[in-house]
């Protein structure tokens, strides 16, 4: 399983321990996918599909 990390400076996702000369923070993959699932439901509910 890959660990997804996020740069606190530019908010981009990366697998590297550092980005923009700053340490990246860990993103929990489970929470990330749940949020994505809710986003999909919302988009469907609003009729974006
Ligand atoms: Zn960055």
mmCIF file of the protein (N, C-alpha, C, O) and its ligand, coordinates in Angstrom:
data_MODEL
# 
_entry.id   MODEL 
# 
loop_
_entity.id 
_entity.type 
_entity.pdbx_number_of_molecules 
1 polymer     1 
2 non-polymer 1 
# 
_entity_poly.entity_id                      1 
_entity_poly.type                           'polypeptide(L)' 
_entity_poly.nstd_linkage                   no 
_entity_poly.nstd_monomer                   no 
_entity_poly.pdbx_seq_one_letter_code       
;(UNK)(UNK)(UNK)(UNK)(UNK)(UNK)(UNK)(UNK)(UNK)(UNK)(UNK)(UNK)(UNK)(UNK)(UNK)(UNK)
(UNK)(UNK)(UNK)(UNK)(UNK)(UNK)(UNK)(UNK)(UNK)(UNK)(UNK)(UNK)(UNK)(UNK)(UNK)(UNK)
(UNK)(UNK)(UNK)(UNK)(UNK)(UNK)(UNK)(UNK)(UNK)(UNK)(UNK)(UNK)(UNK)(UNK)(UNK)(UNK)
(UNK)
;
_entity_poly.pdbx_seq_one_letter_code_can   XXXXXXXXXXXXXXXXXXXXXXXXXXXXXXXXXXXXXXXXXXXXXXXXX 
_entity_poly.pdbx_strand_id                 A 
# 
loop_
_entity_poly_seq.entity_id 
_entity_poly_seq.num 
_entity_poly_seq.mon_id 
_entity_poly_seq.hetero 
1 1  UNK n 
1 2  UNK n 
1 3  UNK n 
1 4  UNK n 
1 5  UNK n 
1 6  UNK n 
1 7  UNK n 
1 8  UNK n 
1 9  UNK n 
1 10 UNK n 
1 11 UNK n 
1 12 UNK n 
1 13 UNK n 
1 14 UNK n 
1 15 UNK n 
1 16 UNK n 
1 17 UNK n 
1 18 UNK n 
1 19 UNK n 
1 20 UNK n 
1 21 UNK n 
1 22 UNK n 
1 23 UNK n 
1 24 UNK n 
1 25 UNK n 
1 26 UNK n 
1 27 UNK n 
1 28 UNK n 
1 29 UNK n 
1 30 UNK n 
1 31 UNK n 
1 32 UNK n 
1 33 UNK n 
1 34 UNK n 
1 35 UNK n 
1 36 UNK n 
1 37 UNK n 
1 38 UNK n 
1 39 UNK n 
1 40 UNK n 
1 41 UNK n 
1 42 UNK n 
1 43 UNK n 
1 44 UNK n 
1 45 UNK n 
1 46 UNK n 
1 47 UNK n 
1 48 UNK n 
1 49 UNK n 
# 
loop_
_struct_asym.id 
_struct_asym.entity_id 
A 1 
B 2 
# 
loop_
_chem_comp.id 
_chem_comp.type 
_chem_comp.mon_nstd_flag 
UNK 'L-peptide linking' . 
ZN  non-polymer         . 
# 
_pdbx_entity_nonpoly.entity_id   2 
_pdbx_entity_nonpoly.name        ? 
_pdbx_entity_nonpoly.comp_id     ZN 
# 
_pdbx_nonpoly_scheme.asym_id         B 
_pdbx_nonpoly_scheme.entity_id       2 
_pdbx_nonpoly_scheme.mon_id          ZN 
_pdbx_nonpoly_scheme.ndb_seq_num     1 
_pdbx_nonpoly_scheme.pdb_seq_num     101 
_pdbx_nonpoly_scheme.auth_seq_num    101 
_pdbx_nonpoly_scheme.pdb_mon_id      ZN 
_pdbx_nonpoly_scheme.auth_mon_id     ZN 
_pdbx_nonpoly_scheme.pdb_strand_id   A 
_pdbx_nonpoly_scheme.pdb_ins_code    . 
# 
loop_
_atom_site.group_PDB 
_atom_site.id 
_atom_site.type_symbol 
_atom_site.label_atom_id 
_atom_site.label_alt_id 
_atom_site.label_comp_id 
_atom_site.label_asym_id 
_atom_site.label_entity_id 
_atom_site.label_seq_id 
_atom_site.pdbx_PDB_ins_code 
_atom_site.Cartn_x 
_atom_site.Cartn_y 
_atom_site.Cartn_z 
_atom_site.occupancy 
_atom_site.B_iso_or_equiv 
_atom_site.pdbx_formal_charge 
_atom_site.auth_seq_id 
_atom_site.auth_comp_id 
_atom_site.auth_asym_id 
_atom_site.auth_atom_id 
_atom_site.pdbx_PDB_model_num 
ATOM   1   N  N  . UNK A 1 1  ? 0.842   -1.202 0.000   1.00 0.00 ? 1   UNK A N  1 
ATOM   2   C  CA . UNK A 1 1  ? 0.000   0.000  0.000   1.00 0.00 ? 1   UNK A CA 1 
ATOM   3   C  C  . UNK A 1 1  ? 0.874   1.248  0.000   1.00 0.00 ? 1   UNK A C  1 
ATOM   4   O  O  . UNK A 1 1  ? 1.804   1.362  0.799   1.00 0.00 ? 1   UNK A O  1 
ATOM   5   N  N  . UNK A 1 2  ? 0.581   2.157  -0.874  1.00 0.00 ? 2   UNK A N  1 
ATOM   6   C  CA . UNK A 1 2  ? 1.365   3.388  -0.946  1.00 0.00 ? 2   UNK A CA 1 
ATOM   7   C  C  . UNK A 1 2  ? 0.867   4.398  0.071   1.00 0.00 ? 2   UNK A C  1 
ATOM   8   O  O  . UNK A 1 2  ? -0.335  4.521  0.310   1.00 0.00 ? 2   UNK A O  1 
ATOM   9   N  N  . UNK A 1 3  ? 1.796   5.110  0.658   1.00 0.00 ? 3   UNK A N  1 
ATOM   10  C  CA . UNK A 1 3  ? 1.434   6.159  1.609   1.00 0.00 ? 3   UNK A CA 1 
ATOM   11  C  C  . UNK A 1 3  ? 1.331   7.485  0.862   1.00 0.00 ? 3   UNK A C  1 
ATOM   12  O  O  . UNK A 1 3  ? 2.306   7.979  0.295   1.00 0.00 ? 3   UNK A O  1 
ATOM   13  N  N  . UNK A 1 4  ? 0.158   8.030  0.877   1.00 0.00 ? 4   UNK A N  1 
ATOM   14  C  CA . UNK A 1 4  ? -0.050  9.313  0.218   1.00 0.00 ? 4   UNK A CA 1 
ATOM   15  C  C  . UNK A 1 4  ? 0.266   10.430 1.199   1.00 0.00 ? 4   UNK A C  1 
ATOM   16  O  O  . UNK A 1 4  ? -0.204  10.431 2.337   1.00 0.00 ? 4   UNK A O  1 
ATOM   17  N  N  . UNK A 1 5  ? 1.047   11.355 0.751   1.00 0.00 ? 5   UNK A N  1 
ATOM   18  C  CA . UNK A 1 5  ? 1.393   12.497 1.604   1.00 0.00 ? 5   UNK A CA 1 
ATOM   19  C  C  . UNK A 1 5  ? 0.995   13.787 0.920   1.00 0.00 ? 5   UNK A C  1 
ATOM   20  O  O  . UNK A 1 5  ? 0.838   13.860 -0.299  1.00 0.00 ? 5   UNK A O  1 
ATOM   21  N  N  . UNK A 1 6  ? 0.841   14.793 1.746   1.00 0.00 ? 6   UNK A N  1 
ATOM   22  C  CA . UNK A 1 6  ? 0.394   16.076 1.224   1.00 0.00 ? 6   UNK A CA 1 
ATOM   23  C  C  . UNK A 1 6  ? 1.361   17.176 1.613   1.00 0.00 ? 6   UNK A C  1 
ATOM   24  O  O  . UNK A 1 6  ? 1.836   17.231 2.747   1.00 0.00 ? 6   UNK A O  1 
ATOM   25  N  N  . UNK A 1 7  ? 1.641   18.034 0.678   1.00 0.00 ? 7   UNK A N  1 
ATOM   26  C  CA . UNK A 1 7  ? 2.514   19.171 0.933   1.00 0.00 ? 7   UNK A CA 1 
ATOM   27  C  C  . UNK A 1 7  ? 1.709   20.269 1.631   1.00 0.00 ? 7   UNK A C  1 
ATOM   28  O  O  . UNK A 1 7  ? 0.648   20.670 1.152   1.00 0.00 ? 7   UNK A O  1 
ATOM   29  N  N  . UNK A 1 8  ? 2.219   20.747 2.757   1.00 0.00 ? 8   UNK A N  1 
ATOM   30  C  CA . UNK A 1 8  ? 1.492   21.773 3.513   1.00 0.00 ? 8   UNK A CA 1 
ATOM   31  C  C  . UNK A 1 8  ? 1.618   23.151 2.858   1.00 0.00 ? 8   UNK A C  1 
ATOM   32  O  O  . UNK A 1 8  ? 0.858   24.071 3.159   1.00 0.00 ? 8   UNK A O  1 
ATOM   33  N  N  . UNK A 1 9  ? 2.591   23.267 1.960   1.00 0.00 ? 9   UNK A N  1 
ATOM   34  C  CA . UNK A 1 9  ? 2.839   24.569 1.354   1.00 0.00 ? 9   UNK A CA 1 
ATOM   35  C  C  . UNK A 1 9  ? 2.000   24.802 0.094   1.00 0.00 ? 9   UNK A C  1 
ATOM   36  O  O  . UNK A 1 9  ? 1.395   25.861 -0.074  1.00 0.00 ? 9   UNK A O  1 
ATOM   37  N  N  . UNK A 1 10 ? 1.972   23.794 -0.792  1.00 0.00 ? 10  UNK A N  1 
ATOM   38  C  CA . UNK A 1 10 ? 1.240   23.981 -2.054  1.00 0.00 ? 10  UNK A CA 1 
ATOM   39  C  C  . UNK A 1 10 ? 0.012   23.071 -2.139  1.00 0.00 ? 10  UNK A C  1 
ATOM   40  O  O  . UNK A 1 10 ? -0.705  23.089 -3.139  1.00 0.00 ? 10  UNK A O  1 
ATOM   41  N  N  . UNK A 1 11 ? -0.235  22.267 -1.081  1.00 0.00 ? 11  UNK A N  1 
ATOM   42  C  CA . UNK A 1 11 ? -1.421  21.406 -0.994  1.00 0.00 ? 11  UNK A CA 1 
ATOM   43  C  C  . UNK A 1 11 ? -1.502  20.331 -2.074  1.00 0.00 ? 11  UNK A C  1 
ATOM   44  O  O  . UNK A 1 11 ? -2.583  19.801 -2.333  1.00 0.00 ? 11  UNK A O  1 
ATOM   45  N  N  . UNK A 1 12 ? -0.385  20.004 -2.702  1.00 0.00 ? 12  UNK A N  1 
ATOM   46  C  CA . UNK A 1 12 ? -0.422  18.937 -3.691  1.00 0.00 ? 12  UNK A CA 1 
ATOM   47  C  C  . UNK A 1 12 ? -0.064  17.608 -3.039  1.00 0.00 ? 12  UNK A C  1 
ATOM   48  O  O  . UNK A 1 12 ? 0.681   17.568 -2.060  1.00 0.00 ? 12  UNK A O  1 
ATOM   49  N  N  . UNK A 1 13 ? -0.598  16.524 -3.586  1.00 0.00 ? 13  UNK A N  1 
ATOM   50  C  CA . UNK A 1 13 ? -0.347  15.198 -3.044  1.00 0.00 ? 13  UNK A CA 1 
ATOM   51  C  C  . UNK A 1 13 ? 0.913   14.625 -3.655  1.00 0.00 ? 13  UNK A C  1 
ATOM   52  O  O  . UNK A 1 13 ? 1.182   14.783 -4.845  1.00 0.00 ? 13  UNK A O  1 
ATOM   53  N  N  . UNK A 1 14 ? 1.677   13.956 -2.811  1.00 0.00 ? 14  UNK A N  1 
ATOM   54  C  CA . UNK A 1 14 ? 2.944   13.395 -3.259  1.00 0.00 ? 14  UNK A CA 1 
ATOM   55  C  C  . UNK A 1 14 ? 3.272   12.139 -2.463  1.00 0.00 ? 14  UNK A C  1 
ATOM   56  O  O  . UNK A 1 14 ? 2.676   11.890 -1.415  1.00 0.00 ? 14  UNK A O  1 
ATOM   57  N  N  . UNK A 1 15 ? 4.207   11.361 -2.955  1.00 0.00 ? 15  UNK A N  1 
ATOM   58  C  CA . UNK A 1 15 ? 4.690   10.189 -2.213  1.00 0.00 ? 15  UNK A CA 1 
ATOM   59  C  C  . UNK A 1 15 ? 6.038   10.490 -1.588  1.00 0.00 ? 15  UNK A C  1 
ATOM   60  O  O  . UNK A 1 15 ? 6.605   9.649  -0.889  1.00 0.00 ? 15  UNK A O  1 
ATOM   61  N  N  . UNK A 1 16 ? 6.549   11.676 -1.834  1.00 0.00 ? 16  UNK A N  1 
ATOM   62  C  CA . UNK A 1 16 ? 7.862   12.054 -1.320  1.00 0.00 ? 16  UNK A CA 1 
ATOM   63  C  C  . UNK A 1 16 ? 7.770   12.583 0.108   1.00 0.00 ? 16  UNK A C  1 
ATOM   64  O  O  . UNK A 1 16 ? 6.758   13.170 0.488   1.00 0.00 ? 16  UNK A O  1 
ATOM   65  N  N  . UNK A 1 17 ? 8.832   12.377 0.905   1.00 0.00 ? 17  UNK A N  1 
ATOM   66  C  CA . UNK A 1 17 ? 8.817   12.865 2.295   1.00 0.00 ? 17  UNK A CA 1 
ATOM   67  C  C  . UNK A 1 17 ? 8.897   14.383 2.403   1.00 0.00 ? 17  UNK A C  1 
ATOM   68  O  O  . UNK A 1 17 ? 8.538   14.964 3.428   1.00 0.00 ? 17  UNK A O  1 
ATOM   69  N  N  . UNK A 1 18 ? 9.367   15.012 1.344   1.00 0.00 ? 18  UNK A N  1 
ATOM   70  C  CA . UNK A 1 18 ? 9.433   16.477 1.353   1.00 0.00 ? 18  UNK A CA 1 
ATOM   71  C  C  . UNK A 1 18 ? 8.921   17.041 0.038   1.00 0.00 ? 18  UNK A C  1 
ATOM   72  O  O  . UNK A 1 18 ? 8.949   16.365 -0.991  1.00 0.00 ? 18  UNK A O  1 
ATOM   73  N  N  . UNK A 1 19 ? 8.452   18.281 0.078   1.00 0.00 ? 19  UNK A N  1 
ATOM   74  C  CA . UNK A 1 19 ? 7.955   18.982 -1.113  1.00 0.00 ? 19  UNK A CA 1 
ATOM   75  C  C  . UNK A 1 19 ? 8.071   20.465 -0.844  1.00 0.00 ? 19  UNK A C  1 
ATOM   76  O  O  . UNK A 1 19 ? 7.769   20.925 0.257   1.00 0.00 ? 19  UNK A O  1 
ATOM   77  N  N  . UNK A 1 20 ? 8.500   21.209 -1.827  1.00 0.00 ? 20  UNK A N  1 
ATOM   78  C  CA . UNK A 1 20 ? 8.703   22.653 -1.643  1.00 0.00 ? 20  UNK A CA 1 
ATOM   79  C  C  . UNK A 1 20 ? 9.640   22.935 -0.459  1.00 0.00 ? 20  UNK A C  1 
ATOM   80  O  O  . UNK A 1 20 ? 9.474   23.924 0.254   1.00 0.00 ? 20  UNK A O  1 
ATOM   81  N  N  . UNK A 1 21 ? 10.616  22.061 -0.266  1.00 0.00 ? 21  UNK A N  1 
ATOM   82  C  CA . UNK A 1 21 ? 11.573  22.193 0.839   1.00 0.00 ? 21  UNK A CA 1 
ATOM   83  C  C  . UNK A 1 21 ? 10.913  22.112 2.212   1.00 0.00 ? 21  UNK A C  1 
ATOM   84  O  O  . UNK A 1 21 ? 11.500  22.545 3.203   1.00 0.00 ? 21  UNK A O  1 
ATOM   85  N  N  . UNK A 1 22 ? 9.698   21.563 2.283   1.00 0.00 ? 22  UNK A N  1 
ATOM   86  C  CA . UNK A 1 22 ? 8.987   21.393 3.551   1.00 0.00 ? 22  UNK A CA 1 
ATOM   87  C  C  . UNK A 1 22 ? 8.641   19.916 3.729   1.00 0.00 ? 22  UNK A C  1 
ATOM   88  O  O  . UNK A 1 22 ? 8.521   19.178 2.751   1.00 0.00 ? 22  UNK A O  1 
ATOM   89  N  N  . UNK A 1 23 ? 8.482   19.490 4.980   1.00 0.00 ? 23  UNK A N  1 
ATOM   90  C  CA . UNK A 1 23 ? 8.054   18.126 5.245   1.00 0.00 ? 23  UNK A CA 1 
ATOM   91  C  C  . UNK A 1 23 ? 6.597   17.950 4.840   1.00 0.00 ? 23  UNK A C  1 
ATOM   92  O  O  . UNK A 1 23 ? 5.775   18.844 5.041   1.00 0.00 ? 23  UNK A O  1 
ATOM   93  N  N  . UNK A 1 24 ? 6.286   16.801 4.274   1.00 0.00 ? 24  UNK A N  1 
ATOM   94  C  CA . UNK A 1 24 ? 4.903   16.528 3.893   1.00 0.00 ? 24  UNK A CA 1 
ATOM   95  C  C  . UNK A 1 24 ? 4.186   15.823 5.035   1.00 0.00 ? 24  UNK A C  1 
ATOM   96  O  O  . UNK A 1 24 ? 4.820   15.169 5.864   1.00 0.00 ? 24  UNK A O  1 
ATOM   97  N  N  . UNK A 1 25 ? 2.871   15.957 5.077   1.00 0.00 ? 25  UNK A N  1 
ATOM   98  C  CA . UNK A 1 25 ? 2.078   15.306 6.119   1.00 0.00 ? 25  UNK A CA 1 
ATOM   99  C  C  . UNK A 1 25 ? 1.356   14.101 5.524   1.00 0.00 ? 25  UNK A C  1 
ATOM   100 O  O  . UNK A 1 25 ? 1.034   14.085 4.336   1.00 0.00 ? 25  UNK A O  1 
ATOM   101 N  N  . UNK A 1 26 ? 1.105   13.094 6.355   1.00 0.00 ? 26  UNK A N  1 
ATOM   102 C  CA . UNK A 1 26 ? 0.445   11.877 5.893   1.00 0.00 ? 26  UNK A CA 1 
ATOM   103 C  C  . UNK A 1 26 ? -1.044  12.109 5.662   1.00 0.00 ? 26  UNK A C  1 
ATOM   104 O  O  . UNK A 1 26 ? -1.700  12.833 6.411   1.00 0.00 ? 26  UNK A O  1 
ATOM   105 N  N  . UNK A 1 27 ? -1.550  11.495 4.636   1.00 0.00 ? 27  UNK A N  1 
ATOM   106 C  CA . UNK A 1 27 ? -2.989  11.520 4.365   1.00 0.00 ? 27  UNK A CA 1 
ATOM   107 C  C  . UNK A 1 27 ? -3.488  10.103 4.571   1.00 0.00 ? 27  UNK A C  1 
ATOM   108 O  O  . UNK A 1 27 ? -2.930  9.154  4.020   1.00 0.00 ? 27  UNK A O  1 
ATOM   109 N  N  . UNK A 1 28 ? -4.548  9.959  5.370   1.00 0.00 ? 28  UNK A N  1 
ATOM   110 C  CA . UNK A 1 28 ? -5.082  8.617  5.619   1.00 0.00 ? 28  UNK A CA 1 
ATOM   111 C  C  . UNK A 1 28 ? -5.897  8.170  4.405   1.00 0.00 ? 28  UNK A C  1 
ATOM   112 O  O  . UNK A 1 28 ? -6.918  8.775  4.078   1.00 0.00 ? 28  UNK A O  1 
ATOM   113 N  N  . UNK A 1 29 ? -5.442  7.116  3.745   1.00 0.00 ? 29  UNK A N  1 
ATOM   114 C  CA . UNK A 1 29 ? -6.103  6.653  2.521   1.00 0.00 ? 29  UNK A CA 1 
ATOM   115 C  C  . UNK A 1 29 ? -7.575  6.291  2.736   1.00 0.00 ? 29  UNK A C  1 
ATOM   116 O  O  . UNK A 1 29 ? -8.400  6.548  1.859   1.00 0.00 ? 29  UNK A O  1 
ATOM   117 N  N  . UNK A 1 30 ? -7.920  5.701  3.885   1.00 0.00 ? 30  UNK A N  1 
ATOM   118 C  CA . UNK A 1 30 ? -9.298  5.295  4.153   1.00 0.00 ? 30  UNK A CA 1 
ATOM   119 C  C  . UNK A 1 30 ? -10.214 6.517  4.190   1.00 0.00 ? 30  UNK A C  1 
ATOM   120 O  O  . UNK A 1 30 ? -11.260 6.549  3.541   1.00 0.00 ? 30  UNK A O  1 
ATOM   121 N  N  . UNK A 1 31 ? -9.795  7.527  4.970   1.00 0.00 ? 31  UNK A N  1 
ATOM   122 C  CA . UNK A 1 31 ? -10.579 8.747  5.079   1.00 0.00 ? 31  UNK A CA 1 
ATOM   123 C  C  . UNK A 1 31 ? -10.687 9.440  3.722   1.00 0.00 ? 31  UNK A C  1 
ATOM   124 O  O  . UNK A 1 31 ? -11.730 9.983  3.358   1.00 0.00 ? 31  UNK A O  1 
ATOM   125 N  N  . UNK A 1 32 ? -9.607  9.403  3.008   1.00 0.00 ? 32  UNK A N  1 
ATOM   126 C  CA . UNK A 1 32 ? -9.551  10.034 1.700   1.00 0.00 ? 32  UNK A CA 1 
ATOM   127 C  C  . UNK A 1 32 ? -10.581 9.419  0.753   1.00 0.00 ? 32  UNK A C  1 
ATOM   128 O  O  . UNK A 1 32 ? -11.275 10.139 0.034   1.00 0.00 ? 32  UNK A O  1 
ATOM   129 N  N  . UNK A 1 33 ? -10.681 8.084  0.753   1.00 0.00 ? 33  UNK A N  1 
ATOM   130 C  CA . UNK A 1 33 ? -11.613 7.411  -0.153  1.00 0.00 ? 33  UNK A CA 1 
ATOM   131 C  C  . UNK A 1 33 ? -13.061 7.627  0.288   1.00 0.00 ? 33  UNK A C  1 
ATOM   132 O  O  . UNK A 1 33 ? -13.962 7.702  -0.548  1.00 0.00 ? 33  UNK A O  1 
ATOM   133 N  N  . UNK A 1 34 ? -13.285 7.727  1.611   1.00 0.00 ? 34  UNK A N  1 
ATOM   134 C  CA . UNK A 1 34 ? -14.637 7.994  2.109   1.00 0.00 ? 34  UNK A CA 1 
ATOM   135 C  C  . UNK A 1 34 ? -15.099 9.374  1.647   1.00 0.00 ? 34  UNK A C  1 
ATOM   136 O  O  . UNK A 1 34 ? -16.229 9.538  1.187   1.00 0.00 ? 34  UNK A O  1 
ATOM   137 N  N  . UNK A 1 35 ? -14.241 10.333 1.770   1.00 0.00 ? 35  UNK A N  1 
ATOM   138 C  CA . UNK A 1 35 ? -14.576 11.689 1.329   1.00 0.00 ? 35  UNK A CA 1 
ATOM   139 C  C  . UNK A 1 35 ? -14.863 11.714 -0.167  1.00 0.00 ? 35  UNK A C  1 
ATOM   140 O  O  . UNK A 1 35 ? -15.774 12.401 -0.631  1.00 0.00 ? 35  UNK A O  1 
ATOM   141 N  N  . UNK A 1 36 ? -14.078 10.959 -0.902  1.00 0.00 ? 36  UNK A N  1 
ATOM   142 C  CA . UNK A 1 36 ? -14.260 10.899 -2.347  1.00 0.00 ? 36  UNK A CA 1 
ATOM   143 C  C  . UNK A 1 36 ? -15.608 10.268 -2.684  1.00 0.00 ? 36  UNK A C  1 
ATOM   144 O  O  . UNK A 1 36 ? -16.289 10.693 -3.617  1.00 0.00 ? 36  UNK A O  1 
ATOM   145 N  N  . UNK A 1 37 ? -15.990 9.232  -1.902  1.00 0.00 ? 37  UNK A N  1 
ATOM   146 C  CA . UNK A 1 37 ? -17.262 8.549  -2.129  1.00 0.00 ? 37  UNK A CA 1 
ATOM   147 C  C  . UNK A 1 37 ? -18.431 9.500  -1.863  1.00 0.00 ? 37  UNK A C  1 
ATOM   148 O  O  . UNK A 1 37 ? -19.389 9.552  -2.635  1.00 0.00 ? 37  UNK A O  1 
ATOM   149 N  N  . UNK A 1 38 ? -18.343 10.243 -0.775  1.00 0.00 ? 38  UNK A N  1 
ATOM   150 C  CA . UNK A 1 38 ? -19.387 11.223 -0.463  1.00 0.00 ? 38  UNK A CA 1 
ATOM   151 C  C  . UNK A 1 38 ? -19.469 12.282 -1.551  1.00 0.00 ? 38  UNK A C  1 
ATOM   152 O  O  . UNK A 1 38 ? -20.556 12.712 -1.937  1.00 0.00 ? 38  UNK A O  1 
ATOM   153 N  N  . UNK A 1 39 ? -18.313 12.694 -2.036  1.00 0.00 ? 39  UNK A N  1 
ATOM   154 C  CA . UNK A 1 39 ? -18.282 13.688 -3.107  1.00 0.00 ? 39  UNK A CA 1 
ATOM   155 C  C  . UNK A 1 39 ? -18.986 13.175 -4.344  1.00 0.00 ? 39  UNK A C  1 
ATOM   156 O  O  . UNK A 1 39 ? -19.679 13.922 -5.035  1.00 0.00 ? 39  UNK A O  1 
ATOM   157 N  N  . UNK A 1 40 ? -18.803 11.897 -4.618  1.00 0.00 ? 40  UNK A N  1 
ATOM   158 C  CA . UNK A 1 40 ? -19.439 11.293 -5.785  1.00 0.00 ? 40  UNK A CA 1 
ATOM   159 C  C  . UNK A 1 40 ? -20.957 11.272 -5.609  1.00 0.00 ? 40  UNK A C  1 
ATOM   160 O  O  . UNK A 1 40 ? -21.704 11.560 -6.544  1.00 0.00 ? 40  UNK A O  1 
ATOM   161 N  N  . UNK A 1 41 ? -21.402 10.929 -4.402  1.00 0.00 ? 41  UNK A N  1 
ATOM   162 C  CA . UNK A 1 41 ? -22.841 10.925 -4.120  1.00 0.00 ? 41  UNK A CA 1 
ATOM   163 C  C  . UNK A 1 41 ? -23.436 12.318 -4.299  1.00 0.00 ? 41  UNK A C  1 
ATOM   164 O  O  . UNK A 1 41 ? -24.507 12.492 -4.880  1.00 0.00 ? 41  UNK A O  1 
ATOM   165 N  N  . UNK A 1 42 ? -22.710 13.295 -3.783  1.00 0.00 ? 42  UNK A N  1 
ATOM   166 C  CA . UNK A 1 42 ? -23.204 14.671 -3.878  1.00 0.00 ? 42  UNK A CA 1 
ATOM   167 C  C  . UNK A 1 42 ? -23.290 15.122 -5.326  1.00 0.00 ? 42  UNK A C  1 
ATOM   168 O  O  . UNK A 1 42 ? -24.248 15.785 -5.725  1.00 0.00 ? 42  UNK A O  1 
ATOM   169 N  N  . UNK A 1 43 ? -22.282 14.756 -6.110  1.00 0.00 ? 43  UNK A N  1 
ATOM   170 C  CA . UNK A 1 43 ? -22.269 15.158 -7.515  1.00 0.00 ? 43  UNK A CA 1 
ATOM   171 C  C  . UNK A 1 43 ? -23.442 14.510 -8.258  1.00 0.00 ? 43  UNK A C  1 
ATOM   172 O  O  . UNK A 1 43 ? -24.073 15.135 -9.110  1.00 0.00 ? 43  UNK A O  1 
ATOM   173 N  N  . UNK A 1 44 ? -23.722 13.239 -7.917  1.00 0.00 ? 44  UNK A N  1 
ATOM   174 C  CA . UNK A 1 44 ? -24.833 12.527 -8.547  1.00 0.00 ? 44  UNK A CA 1 
ATOM   175 C  C  . UNK A 1 44 ? -26.167 13.149 -8.129  1.00 0.00 ? 44  UNK A C  1 
ATOM   176 O  O  . UNK A 1 44 ? -27.086 13.300 -8.933  1.00 0.00 ? 44  UNK A O  1 
ATOM   177 N  N  . UNK A 1 45 ? -26.241 13.508 -6.823  1.00 0.00 ? 45  UNK A N  1 
ATOM   178 C  CA . UNK A 1 45 ? -27.475 14.090 -6.297  1.00 0.00 ? 45  UNK A CA 1 
ATOM   179 C  C  . UNK A 1 45 ? -27.768 15.441 -6.962  1.00 0.00 ? 45  UNK A C  1 
ATOM   180 O  O  . UNK A 1 45 ? -28.925 15.797 -7.188  1.00 0.00 ? 45  UNK A O  1 
ATOM   181 N  N  . UNK A 1 46 ? -26.729 16.162 -7.261  1.00 0.00 ? 46  UNK A N  1 
ATOM   182 C  CA . UNK A 1 46 ? -26.908 17.473 -7.881  1.00 0.00 ? 46  UNK A CA 1 
ATOM   183 C  C  . UNK A 1 46 ? -27.104 17.375 -9.396  1.00 0.00 ? 46  UNK A C  1 
ATOM   184 O  O  . UNK A 1 46 ? -27.383 18.364 -10.073 1.00 0.00 ? 46  UNK A O  1 
ATOM   185 N  N  . UNK A 1 47 ? -26.949 16.165 -9.895  1.00 0.00 ? 47  UNK A N  1 
ATOM   186 C  CA . UNK A 1 47 ? -27.195 15.956 -11.315 1.00 0.00 ? 47  UNK A CA 1 
ATOM   187 C  C  . UNK A 1 47 ? -26.046 16.382 -12.217 1.00 0.00 ? 47  UNK A C  1 
ATOM   188 O  O  . UNK A 1 47 ? -26.242 16.771 -13.368 1.00 0.00 ? 47  UNK A O  1 
ATOM   189 N  N  . UNK A 1 48 ? -24.845 16.298 -11.662 1.00 0.00 ? 48  UNK A N  1 
ATOM   190 C  CA . UNK A 1 48 ? -23.682 16.652 -12.471 1.00 0.00 ? 48  UNK A CA 1 
ATOM   191 C  C  . UNK A 1 48 ? -23.312 15.564 -13.462 1.00 0.00 ? 48  UNK A C  1 
ATOM   192 O  O  . UNK A 1 48 ? -22.495 15.784 -14.356 1.00 0.00 ? 48  UNK A O  1 
ATOM   193 N  N  . UNK A 1 49 ? -23.921 14.369 -13.304 1.00 0.00 ? 49  UNK A N  1 
ATOM   194 C  CA . UNK A 1 49 ? -23.510 13.258 -14.188 1.00 0.00 ? 49  UNK A CA 1 
ATOM   195 C  C  . UNK A 1 49 ? -24.395 13.125 -15.423 1.00 0.00 ? 49  UNK A C  1 
ATOM   196 O  O  . UNK A 1 49 ? -24.171 12.241 -16.250 1.00 0.00 ? 49  UNK A O  1 
HETATM 197 ZN ZN . ZN  B 2 .  ? 4.709   21.581 -2.434  1.00 0.00 ? 101 ZN  A ZN 1 
# 
